[in-house]
């Protein structure tokens, strides 16, 4: 009986402590948008992506940096091969703090 009480107490404490950890605020490490316009400013791949999260949302200007990856059909390609005039969807994954694009996917 004492062992069962100790086990129940231990499980109760674990549940309480885990619940306390789970109530923190959610913090987005990355966001995704569909790009309307994309400008690659030079041959090294640096540039700007102009995107909106929704049709009525304000423009977001995202930075293409040396660490930005480009993926076409799940195959990594040079950023300079990203089409600037594209009729399909170009998805951009970015850091909301720095506004740096980490991946461009189409």
Secondary structure in CASP SS format (residue, H / E / C, confidence):
PFRMAT SS
TARGET T0000
AUTHOR 0000-0000-0000
METHOD secondary structure of the structure
MODEL  1
X C 1.00
X H 1.00
X H 1.00
X H 1.00
X H 1.00
X H 1.00
X H 1.00
X H 1.00
X H 1.00
X H 1.00
X H 1.00
X H 1.00
X H 1.00
X H 1.00
X H 1.00
X H 1.00
X H 1.00
X H 1.00
X H 1.00
X H 1.00
X H 1.00
X H 1.00
X C 1.00
X C 1.00
X C 1.00
X C 1.00
X C 1.00
X C 1.00
X C 1.00
X C 1.00
X E 1.00
X E 1.00
X E 1.00
X E 1.00
X E 1.00
X E 1.00
X E 1.00
X E 1.00
X E 1.00
X E 1.00
X C 1.00
X C 1.00
X C 1.00
X C 1.00
X C 1.00
X C 1.00
X E 1.00
X E 1.00
X E 1.00
X E 1.00
X E 1.00
X E 1.00
X C 1.00
X C 1.00
X C 1.00
X C 1.00
X C 1.00
X C 1.00
X C 1.00
X E 1.00
X E 1.00
X E 1.00
X E 1.00
X E 1.00
X C 1.00
X C 1.00
X C 1.00
X C 1.00
X E 1.00
X E 1.00
X E 1.00
X E 1.00
X C 1.00
X C 1.00
X E 1.00
X E 1.00
X E 1.00
X C 1.00
X H 1.00
X H 1.00
X H 1.00
X C 1.00
X C 1.00
X C 1.00
X C 1.00
X C 1.00
X C 1.00
X C 1.00
X C 1.00
X C 1.00
X E 1.00
X E 1.00
X E 1.00
X E 1.00
X C 1.00
X C 1.00
X C 1.00
X C 1.00
X C 1.00
X E 1.00
X E 1.00
X E 1.00
X E 1.00
X E 1.00
X E 1.00
X C 1.00
END
